[in-house]
Amino acid sequence: MKKKIALIGLGYVGLPLAVEFGKKFEVIGFDISKERIDLLKKYEDPNLEISKKEFLESIYLNFSNIIDDIKDCNIYIVTVPTPIDDYKKPDLTELKKSSETIGSILKKNDIVIYESTVFPGATEEFCVPILEKQSGLKFNTDFYCGYSPERINPGDKKHKLINVKKVTAGSTPEISLIVDDLYKEIIVAGTHKAESIKVAEAAKVIENTQRDLNIALVNELALIFKKMNIDTEAVLRAASTKWNFLSFQPGLVGGHCIGVDPYYLTHKANALGYQPEIILAGRKLNDNMGSYVANEVSKLMTKKKIKIKESNILIMGLTFKENCPDYRNTRVIDLVKEFESLGCNVDIYDPWVDKKRVADEYKIDPISEPTKGKYDAIIIAVAHNEFKLLSEDLFRSYGKSNHILYDVKYLLKSNESDGRL
């Protein structure tokens, strides 16, 4: 079978896939955003993950936002976002829409592969019925499905798509082989063929759940050590000298994976009558870290007799992690809300973000440069390389004569800031 692939969704996950597959197969990258398609056609990636050189190397890749352009494809790979809603429940809106779109053009013997993070069972229990309804075709008779969870790490130039082992699965033994062989064409690190789609779905969702719990543990330790007047960074440095110690740093835990995936697993567990305890406890602790940091800064300001109401606060960094423009589900927003609720004036400075997109989504306007001598408190919230180059004096130059410098990310030495996790 000659493979013609449609990549549905061209964000952090879909675009690198489209580029790699486009080096070997005819590929159409599909996205409903005409603005994004126009940029990609000019070899411009708004997420800064793909260079012009990489675009040009993908000689069989084209882009479109027109459904008719993908109706002749026989493999559809879905990489749309799967966030959570305001009630911490899975939001499968984009997954539903993309399945409806594919279902409307689905043909006999086509394969639909999902990469979006979901709860175990979602592909066959949620997506397949939509595909069947829209197409009038029968699953595993007329069309087939696969699942290969994404493992993209935004901003990471070392662990790129082709260098990370890929888990694959298919809806029949034969389709499992086809899906696995397809990814073997581009993944240098190799593949792992899971026993079923549900196993692959579960593997993905626990990867980030485990990481979330590890960070939650370190965050809790930081809270305890704070009460003991012990430097958490020094403790972690000492403990890391043991070969099997897992070294994590405390901080704000957001993003489209770690801060989201555990809720997909607990949602499914609840539906089956099981109430998770450890997973939700970790999530609750991590979700409250923004409030904790804001409270710590407020207490330090009070000690220095700095009036909190109408004070000027500078937050350095908005993205959910360092050295990437991705601000999805960033918990820095929690800091902003906490200080605004106290009547503070908050400025956010982040050289990585698209200020217009942030303004549209969060209704806040990141500043172009901090103003020297303006702020009552400066908070280092994200460890961008640009911030690592700054000295204590430069950070403090943004503050008034009496101010607080709080270091969430351990960019400074312990004696150089007024407080840190």
N, C-alpha and C positions, 0 to 999 in steps of 0.2 A: 504494500500500500504506500503510495506516494504521500508524504505527510505535508499538509498545509495547515499551519497553526495560527489560531487567533488568540492573542493575549488580551483578556478583558480586565481593564484597570491598569493604568500606567504610572503608578506611584513608586514608592521605595522598593516594592516587591516586583511588580509587573515589568517595569522598564528594564532592569538588569536582565531579567529572564528573556524578554523580547530581543534584547541586543545579543545575548549569547546564542539563543536559538537561531537568530537571523544570520548568523555566520555559516549555518549549515542547512537550514530549511527555509522555505518560503513562509514568512511570518507577517501577519498584519497586527500591529499594536492598536487596540481599540480603546477609546476612552470617550465618555459622553461630553467631556469638556473640550469645546472647539478651541478655546484659548490654549489649553495644554497641547493639543494636537498641533496647532500652529507653531508653538515654541519648539516642539520636538522635531518638526519638519525643518527647522532652522538649526538643528543640532544643539538646542539649548535645553538643559535639564534644570528646572527650577529647584530641584532638591540637591543639586551639586554632586550627584553620585556618578554620572556618566559624562566623560569628556567627549569633545568633538572627534578626537581620534578613534574612540571606541564606537561612536556612531558610524563613522565612515568604514570601519572594519566589518560592520554588520551589513553585508552587501545584499542580503535577501529580505531586508526589513523595510516595511512601509507602515505608515500611520494613517488612521482614519477615525472619524466619529460618525460614520454612516453605516448603518446596520447591513445594508445590501452588500457592502464591500467584504463582509466576513461570511456571507451565506454559503460560499463554496469551500470553506475550511472543513476539515474532518477531525481536527483536534482543537478543543476549546479549553483554555487554561484560565481559571478565574482567580484574580488576585485583588478583589475589592476589599475595602476596610470592613472590619467587624468590631465596632466599638461597643461600649455599654451606654445605657441611657442614664437619666438623672437618678434613677432608682437602683442603679448598679445591676441592671438586668441586660442580657445580651440584646443588642440592636442588630437584627438581621435584615434591615431594610435594603441595603445595597446588595446583599446576597440574594435576596428575593427578586429584586429588579433584574439583576444580571442573569439569574436562572430563567426568568420570564423571557428576557431578550433572546437567550440562546435557544430556549424551547420553541420560540416562534420560527426559527430557521433550522431546527435540528433535523437531521436526515438519518436514514438507516445506516448502521455501522459507525456512526460518529462516536467519539469519546469525549467526555467532559471531565476535566481534571480540576479539582478545587485545591487551592493553596491557602485560602483565607483561614485564619484560626477560628475554630468552632468547638463546641462541646462534642464529646464522643457520641456518634450516631446522627449528627446533623446532616451529613451528606446524604445518607440513605433515607432518613426520616423526614427531613425538611426540604432538601433541594430536589431529590428525585421525583417526588410527587408533583412538584411544579413543572419540571421538565416533561413528565408524562402528560400532564394536563394541557400544557401549551402545544405540545407536538403531536399528541395522539398516538405516540409510539410507546412500546412496552420496554421497560428497563430490563437489561440483561438478555433481551431477545432482539430488539431493534437497535438499541443504543446502550452505551456502557459508561461507567464512571471510574474515576481514579481519585486519589488524594495524595498530595505530596506537600507536607507542611513547610511553609517558608521559614528560613532561618537567617533572614537578612538582619544585619546589625548596622543601622544608619551611622554614617560617619566613620566606619571602621574600614580602613584601606588595606588591612592585613587579612581579615577573615571575610573575603569577598565571596560572592555566590559560588564560584567554581571551586573554591578552596575549602568548602564546608560540606561534609558528607550529607547526602540527601536521603531522607526517608521517603519511600514510595509505597503505594498500594493500589490495588485494582479491585473491581467488583466481581471478577472471576479470575481463576488461576491464569487463564490465557491473557486477559487484560493486564493483570499484574506484571507479567513479563514484558508486555508491550510498553507499559508506562515506565517500568524500570529501565528498559533498554533506551527509551527516549531520553531520560535524564542522564544516562551514562554517556550520551553523546556530548554533553557539555560540562558535566561535573568531574573535574580532575580528581577530587578527593574520593570519588566513588559513591556508591549508593548502598542503602540498606533496605531490602524488600521486606516490608512488614507483612504479618500473617493476614491482616484484613484492614479495611479502611478505618474501622473503629479503633484498632490498635494504633494506627498512624495518627489519628485525630487525638487520641489520649496521650500519645508520646509528646506531641507538640504542646498540649495544654499543661502538662506537668513540668516541662522544661522551665518555663517561666514561673510557675507556681513554686517550684523548689527555690529558684533564685530569689523570689519575693520573700519567702520565709527566712532565707539566710540573711537578707538585708534587714528584715524585721527584727531578727535576733540581735544583730549588731546595733540597730537603733535602740532597742530596749537596754542593751548593755551600756550604751552611751548615756541614757537617762539615769541609770543606776550609778555609773561612775561619776557623773556630774554631781550627784548628791554626796559622793565620797570624796570629792575634790581630787579625782584621779584623771589624768590625761588619757582619753580614750585612744588617741593615735599612738601614744607610747605603749599602751597595753597591746594593741594590735601588732605593733612592730615586734614586740617581744614574743608574743604568741606565734607569730608567723615564722619564727625560727624552727618550729617543729615541722617535719616533712609533710605531715598529713593535715595540718591546720588549713582550713579554707578561709582565705583572707577576703573579707568584704568590708566596705566602708559605710558608715552611717550617712544618711542624707534624705533628700526628698525623692520619693519613688513614683515616677510617672511613666509616660510613654505609652505607645500603642500596644505593648506586649505585657511587660511585667505588672503594670498597674491595672490591666484589663483581664488577661487570660484566667487568673484564679476565679474570677466571677463567673466565667463560662463553665468551669468545672463545678463550682458550688451550685450553680443554677440547675445543672443536670442532676446533681446529687439530691437537691431538694425535691425535684420532680419525682425522684424514685423513693422518697420518704426518708432520706438520710440527712441529718443536720450536721454539716461539717463544723468542726470546732477550731482545729489548729489553723487551717487555711484562712478562715474568716478572722481569727484573732490577729494573724499576721497582717492581713489587709487593713484591719481597723487601726492597728498601731501605725502602719506606714501612712495611711491616709490622714492621720492626725499630726504628722511631723511638721507640717506647715504652721499649724496653730501653736505647736510647741516652740518653734523658732521665733515666731512673732512675739510670744509671751516672754521668752528669754531676752529678746532685744528690748522689749518694753520695760522689763525689770532693770536692765542695765541703764537705760535712759533715766528711769526714776532715781536710781542711785546717784547719777551724775546731775540730778536736778534739772533734767531736760524735759520741758513740757511736751507731753505726747500729742495732745490735740493740736492740730494745725502744724505739726512738725513736718519737715521735709525728709522723706526716706528715699534713698537710692538703692535699687535692687540691680545688681550686676549679673545679668544672664536671665534668659526666659525659656530657652529650649529645655527639653526634658533630659538632655545629656550634652556633654561637651562636644564642640567641633562639628556640629551639624545644624542645619536650619530647622529641624523637626521640632515643633512645639506642640504636637498632638498630646493631649492629656497631661500637659506639664503641670506639676504640682507647685511650681513657682507662683502660679495664679492664686493658690491658697494664701500665699504670703501677701499678695496684693490685696485680696479681699479682707484679710484680717486687719491690715493697717488702715485700709479705707474705712472699715467699720469703726475704727478708733478715731476717725476724723483726721487722719494724716494725709498729706499730699505725697503721692508716690510717683517716682520716675523710674522707668525701666530702661536699662541700656543693654543692648545685645547686638554686637556687630554681625551676627550670623542670620538674624531673622529678616524676612520681608516685612517691612513696617506696615505696608498697606494691607497685606493679608492678615496680619495680627490685629490691626485696627478694625477690619471688617468682621473678624471672628469674635474678638474679645472686647471690642469697644474701648480699647485703650491705645494710646499713641506712644510707642517707644521713642525715646529721644535719640538724636543723632550723636550727641556727645554729652557727658556729664559736665555740669557747671562747677568750677572750682569754688570752694568756700561756701557752698549752698546748703549742705545737708547736715541734718542732726543725727542720722544713722546711715551707714553704708553697709550693705549686706552682700557678700560674695556668694551667689547662689549656684553658679555653674562654672565648671573649671575649664573654660575655653583657653586655648593656647595663648590668645591675646592677653588674657588676664594673668596667666602664669608669668608673663614677662614683666608685670608691674611690681614695683617695690611697695613696702609698707608706706613709705613716705608719699608715693604717688596716690595710693588708695586714700590715704588720710588727707591729701590735698583737696579732695572733693568735699571734705567736711568743714563745718564751722570750727571755731577755736575750741569749742566744747562739743564733742560728738562721740558716737559709738561706731566701732568697726567690728563687724561680726562675720566670722569665716565659717561658712557651712561646709566647704570643700577642702579644708586643710591646705590651702594654697600658701598660707603664711606659717611661720614658726609659732609655737604655742604662746610665746611672750610678745608677739607682734600684733595680736588682735585683742580686743576687749572681751571676746567670747567666741566660742565655737562648740560644735557638737562633740 
